[in-house]
Amino acid sequence: MNSMISSFIEPGNKVEIQMVESQRNQSNEAPRTYASQIQDILSENQIELVMPMEKGKLILLPMDKEYNLVIYAGNNLFQCFARIIDRYKSNNIYTLVVELTSNLRKYQRREYYRFSCALEMNSRNLEEEEVRAIEERDPYSNLIPGLPLKRSVILDISGGGLRFLSTHSYEPDSLIYISYNLLINGRKKEYELVGKVLSSVKQEGRRDSYEHRVQYVDIEAEVREEIIKYIFEEERKHRKRERLGS
């Protein structure tokens, strides 16, 4: 157990395993969560897990799929993404070997992981008719094109919202239009979303600079999963660069 991650987790810690939603079969079913525990820590990025069971039967989770792991370590929760690379029986225990494909991070349930970045973004207040469309639960088909936009910079992004910096303020609880590009499958894709302003704070010592926190409103599940997948891929690239020392 000669590993940095052994400072945070250890054999015996309970683990929840859930397949990443974008890799499940297309259905409206909620993702299944399976209970396991850490059997051993093999290296900085490989862990042995006890193969989960349900109603006395082993659950043969597919290999080479991405999984979301939540690890219960004392009073702390940790989360990471991982891939199953081997399955075997050792000392009468059926075991999974998983390889971590993201950093181990502290986790608070029901929160989305925020990925630090510096992405250009455009935004504006919603018009009254657009707000009415939100109230009627049909926001995106009624967005008015061509209205003036204000430029901003995204500081971090998640599947639930984002934080950005701008030279203008927005009223808390107001609804805004936001637009930004992400690199999806090697191509730029524009995202036009509606957000609710949670906070708008003037930055001390910086003239005309405001930091905003925004929560997405009525975002489609497919779009949310694309954003989470983008964050996952960027995190994996960052981790790979760290390993290569670049």
Secondary structure, 3 states (H helix, E strand, C coil): CCCHHHHCCCCCCEEEEEECHHHCCCCCCCCCEEEEEEEEECCCCEEEEECCEECCEECCCCCCCEEEEEEEECCEEEEEEEEEEEEEEECCEEEEEEEECCCCEECCCCCCCCEEEEEEEEEEECCHHHHHHHHCCCCHHHCCCCCCCEEEEEEEECCCEEEEEECCCCCCCCEEEEEEEEEECCEEEEEEEEEEEEEEEECCCCCCCEEEEEEECCCCHHHHHHHHHHHHHHHHHHHHHHHHCC
